[in-house]
Each structure stands twice: as structure tokens, then as C-alpha cells.
Amino acid sequence: MLVLGRKPGEYVLIDNNIMVKVIKSDEGHLRLAIEAPKHISIVRGELWEENNIALETAKKVEAPAT
């Protein structure tokens, strides 16, 4: 994992086609702008985690008891 400090207006590029820009930083709140090709899925972390928990629960329900 790469950890960077960025100020508002600064950005990082990922693979020359994804830009993550700091728009606003205020008292522990951070606002980011992400520019990426349309075929790249962008999902907030809490939604990704929620979806993965639901998938794991469904797999356990579907798995036959041993």
C-alpha cells in the first residue's frame, strides 16, 4: 500500500489513466474527485465491504452442511 500526503488541488495518477484528485480537506473530512475510464468500476469502500459480507453469508447458506 502506498500512503501519500496530498493538498487540495494535488492529484495522483494510477496507470496513466486514473486520476485521484484532492478537492477539499477540512477537519478530518476529505473530498476526492476520481477520473477513470468508463470500464473501470469505482465503488465506495463501505459498499464494497457490505456487498462482500452479503456474498459470504449467501455462500454459507448455500453450502451443504457436513
Rosetta constraint file for C-alpha pairs under 8 A:
AtomPair CA 6 CA 10 HARMONIC 5.83 0.50
AtomPair CA 6 CA 11 HARMONIC 6.98 0.50
AtomPair CA 6 CA 22 HARMONIC 6.88 0.50
AtomPair CA 7 CA 22 HARMONIC 6.48 0.50
AtomPair CA 7 CA 25 HARMONIC 7.45 0.50
AtomPair CA 8 CA 21 HARMONIC 7.68 0.50
AtomPair CA 8 CA 22 HARMONIC 4.80 0.50
AtomPair CA 8 CA 23 HARMONIC 5.14 0.50
AtomPair CA 8 CA 24 HARMONIC 5.34 0.50
AtomPair CA 8 CA 25 HARMONIC 6.40 0.50
AtomPair CA 9 CA 21 HARMONIC 6.56 0.50
AtomPair CA 9 CA 22 HARMONIC 5.66 0.50
AtomPair CA 9 CA 23 HARMONIC 5.86 0.50
AtomPair CA 9 CA 24 HARMONIC 7.96 0.50
AtomPair CA 10 CA 21 HARMONIC 5.85 0.50
AtomPair CA 10 CA 22 HARMONIC 5.87 0.50
AtomPair CA 11 CA 19 HARMONIC 6.63 0.50
AtomPair CA 11 CA 20 HARMONIC 5.45 0.50
AtomPair CA 11 CA 21 HARMONIC 4.04 0.50
AtomPair CA 11 CA 22 HARMONIC 6.12 0.50
AtomPair CA 12 CA 19 HARMONIC 5.78 0.50
AtomPair CA 12 CA 20 HARMONIC 5.42 0.50
AtomPair CA 12 CA 21 HARMONIC 6.53 0.50
AtomPair CA 13 CA 17 HARMONIC 6.87 0.50
AtomPair CA 13 CA 18 HARMONIC 5.56 0.50
AtomPair CA 13 CA 19 HARMONIC 4.60 0.50
AtomPair CA 13 CA 20 HARMONIC 6.52 0.50
AtomPair CA 14 CA 18 HARMONIC 4.97 0.50
AtomPair CA 14 CA 19 HARMONIC 6.36 0.50
AtomPair CA 17 CA 36 HARMONIC 6.20 0.50
AtomPair CA 17 CA 37 HARMONIC 7.07 0.50
AtomPair CA 18 CA 34 HARMONIC 7.14 0.50
AtomPair CA 18 CA 35 HARMONIC 5.63 0.50
AtomPair CA 18 CA 36 HARMONIC 4.53 0.50
AtomPair CA 18 CA 37 HARMONIC 7.27 0.50
AtomPair CA 19 CA 33 HARMONIC 7.90 0.50
AtomPair CA 19 CA 34 HARMONIC 5.66 0.50
AtomPair CA 19 CA 35 HARMONIC 5.08 0.50
AtomPair CA 19 CA 36 HARMONIC 6.57 0.50
AtomPair CA 20 CA 32 HARMONIC 6.63 0.50
AtomPair CA 20 CA 33 HARMONIC 5.77 0.50
AtomPair CA 20 CA 34 HARMONIC 4.59 0.50
AtomPair CA 20 CA 35 HARMONIC 6.56 0.50
AtomPair CA 21 CA 32 HARMONIC 5.58 0.50
AtomPair CA 21 CA 33 HARMONIC 5.10 0.50
AtomPair CA 21 CA 34 HARMONIC 6.41 0.50
AtomPair CA 22 CA 30 HARMONIC 7.37 0.50
AtomPair CA 22 CA 31 HARMONIC 6.17 0.50
AtomPair CA 22 CA 32 HARMONIC 4.74 0.50
AtomPair CA 22 CA 33 HARMONIC 6.46 0.50
AtomPair CA 23 CA 30 HARMONIC 7.75 0.50
AtomPair CA 23 CA 31 HARMONIC 5.42 0.50
AtomPair CA 23 CA 32 HARMONIC 5.39 0.50
AtomPair CA 23 CA 33 HARMONIC 6.42 0.50
AtomPair CA 24 CA 29 HARMONIC 7.97 0.50
AtomPair CA 24 CA 30 HARMONIC 5.81 0.50
AtomPair CA 24 CA 31 HARMONIC 4.98 0.50
AtomPair CA 24 CA 32 HARMONIC 7.16 0.50
AtomPair CA 25 CA 29 HARMONIC 5.79 0.50
AtomPair CA 25 CA 30 HARMONIC 4.62 0.50
AtomPair CA 25 CA 31 HARMONIC 6.41 0.50
AtomPair CA 26 CA 30 HARMONIC 6.47 0.50
AtomPair CA 36 CA 40 HARMONIC 6.46 0.50
AtomPair CA 43 CA 47 HARMONIC 6.73 0.50
AtomPair CA 43 CA 48 HARMONIC 6.31 0.50
AtomPair CA 44 CA 48 HARMONIC 6.33 0.50
AtomPair CA 45 CA 49 HARMONIC 6.14 0.50
AtomPair CA 46 CA 50 HARMONIC 6.08 0.50
AtomPair CA 47 CA 51 HARMONIC 6.09 0.50
AtomPair CA 48 CA 52 HARMONIC 6.21 0.50
AtomPair CA 49 CA 53 HARMONIC 6.18 0.50
AtomPair CA 50 CA 54 HARMONIC 6.29 0.50
AtomPair CA 51 CA 55 HARMONIC 6.20 0.50
AtomPair CA 52 CA 56 HARMONIC 6.13 0.50
AtomPair CA 53 CA 57 HARMONIC 6.14 0.50
AtomPair CA 54 CA 58 HARMONIC 6.17 0.50
AtomPair CA 55 CA 59 HARMONIC 6.19 0.50
AtomPair CA 56 CA 60 HARMONIC 6.34 0.50
AtomPair CA 57 CA 61 HARMONIC 6.36 0.50
AtomPair CA 58 CA 62 HARMONIC 6.16 0.50
AtomPair CA 59 CA 63 HARMONIC 6.02 0.50
